[in-house]
Each structure stands twice: as C-alpha cells, then as structure tokens.
C-alpha cells in the first residue's frame, strides 16, 4: 500500500511557532493549483503499481480550498490512481473555516476525515500562538462537523505553552473526551529557529518555554489519556480503539508515499525527494517549463536502518530486531540489542521477545534514545 500527500501552501495568517512552508498571499493560488494538477500527471508512475490506501491534504491550510477545487484535484488523482483500496481521505482544516455551508460542501467530496487545528480550548494560548481562531470557534467547528456527519475526526493540541498551567491542560484533555473526538495529536510547543516566536523570545517580547512544565504536561497526557480510554499508539498521537490514523501510521511503518506541491516530500523505500519550497518557482517551472524542481537523496543501508529505528520506536509496535535481522543481517540485530542494554537499565526501553519499545519515561527522551541506537554512517 502507499499514500499521497498534497501540500497546500496557503494560510490566512502566520502562527508564530510555525516553520512549515506557506504563504499568506493567495494571489497565485489558481496558478499553483494548476501546477499541482500538472505535477500529479508527471508523478503518476512514482509509486509504480502500489495501490493507494490514503490521501492527505496538508499545509498550510487546505481548508482555504473550495469543495470544487478539492474535487478537481481528486478527479486528476483518480485519472491516474485507482480508488479500489482507498480507506482514508483527510483534510486539515482551521476551525474558523468550518462553517455549516463549507462542511456541507465537503460532504460532496471524497473527504472522509477532518483534522482540525484546534491547538487549545483556551483563548490566552491561541493569542500567544497568534492563531486565527478563538476557543468558541473551535468548539463550534467540532460540533458542526459532527452534526454534518463527519464522525472520523482528529484535532491537534499543543502543550507546554507559557500560561497553560497543568489544570488548564487537563481541561483541554477532558474537553476532547466530552466532545467524543476519536483521535487527537498532542505536540510539545517547540521554538524553531527563524520563527516569529523564536525572534520574540530572543527580543524578550514573549515568555520562553519551560522544559520542566512541558515534561510535566506530557506525563499528564500519558496518564489522563489512558484513563479516558485513548491508546497512546505514537508519541504524539492517541486514539480510541479502531481510530488510528492510517496515513500517518503508514509513515511510521515506512510505507511509500508520493508528495505533491511545493516543499512536499516523497519516499519510495530507498530514495527520498523533496520539491522546491518556493511557490512562484514551483508554479513557473511546471506551467512554463514542464519541469518539476526537486532534490533527491538515495538512502544507504545504514540510513534506512537508522530511519527504521527512529520511526518504529515512536510507536507502540516498537523496533523488531527480527525485522532488522531479516532486512539488514544478524550482526546489526545483535549490535542493536547490545546497544539497548544500557537504555533498558535506565528504564527507558523494554524488551519483549525480539521487540524494543519505549517505556513511559523513555518517551520523554525518544530522540536521544534513537540517536544512541543509531549506527555510524559508512
């Protein structure tokens, strides 16, 4: 199976923590959408004969597209890719875009799942992050989507925001349960270099992030989500039984995917490529020169193994050393188990038969643990 990701690089305004590629000007949207159609035509053979299981509209803010624009993209996709094995079509949406009329129009598209960028149910947090919506709009958007028949919902939450105390964070989590949302993603606020938030903190115009508070709120997430019946199946993703995100789960399991749009990444198992992160150049090269501008890297065996270690450890399925042995050889599998012993003694990793998984404490140090298990590049 494989997936298709479409990057829609437009937003109404810039969230101060965001380092994704997007533009707040919609001036070139029509031409860029034409270029996306052109790229789909050009990339139709990238995945070979692998059946498509998921389609994901990300961004940016894909809910700035009309239902007609979305349907036209699907028409182009379905010209080249079969719908026979399609299980999930997701649209990322901002709460302020989800009016009743827009939701009704989405029912006439293949979109089957909405990912709503709530981030917080507290207005102070939303102001700190420079979000375009307010808390009441988030509550309304979720209920309106459910009323229109979108039962397959996920929302994003951010914790570790200065001013978000532990009680307020617990209330955010309770609200998810009260609204009967079957899946949610929870991310620690990260201050990325070059973002507005990074600049504001450096200029002492914004309160910095407290790493101790962030760790406490992650622990609250783990405990409260379990009580509410959510399975913490990936470090940042939690779901009620039967509601795992298929598209994202496939990423973590190394399933191939095709990325369409400026800055979008593609992966076919052995190579990774990414499109130019410039709307004007992306559009011009496709519409005028019939050329897709991208960079590509071929992953060595060690790089593929390290990527498997990193992604698999983030999930409840863990890193299976039998898989490592079958694909990369017994020496790598034995060395990996040996490397894990110190981390098991620290209480960060546990081993069950051939599989290594993170402990609750280990989830706080996932990146560090993965880096200690990595193999040196040849």
Secondary structure, DSSP 8 states (H G I E B T S, - for coil): -EEEEEEE-B-SS--TT--S--BS--TTHHHHHHHHHHHHHHTTTTTTT--EEEEEEEES-GGGS-HHHHHHHHHHHHHHS-STT--EEEEEE-GGG--HHHHHHHTTSS--EEEEEEE-SSHHHHHHTT-SS-HHHHHHHHHHHHHTT--SEEEEEEE--TT--HHHHHHHHHHHHHTT-SEEEEEE----TTSHHHHHHHTTSS----HHHHHHHHHHHHHHHHHTT-EEEETTEEE-TT---HHHHHHHTT--EEEESTT-EEE-SSEEEEE-S-HHHHHHHHHTT----EEEEE--HHHHHHHHHHHHHTBTT-EEHHHHHHHH-HHHHHHHHHHHHHHHHTTSEEEETTEEEE-TTGGGGHHHHHHHH-----
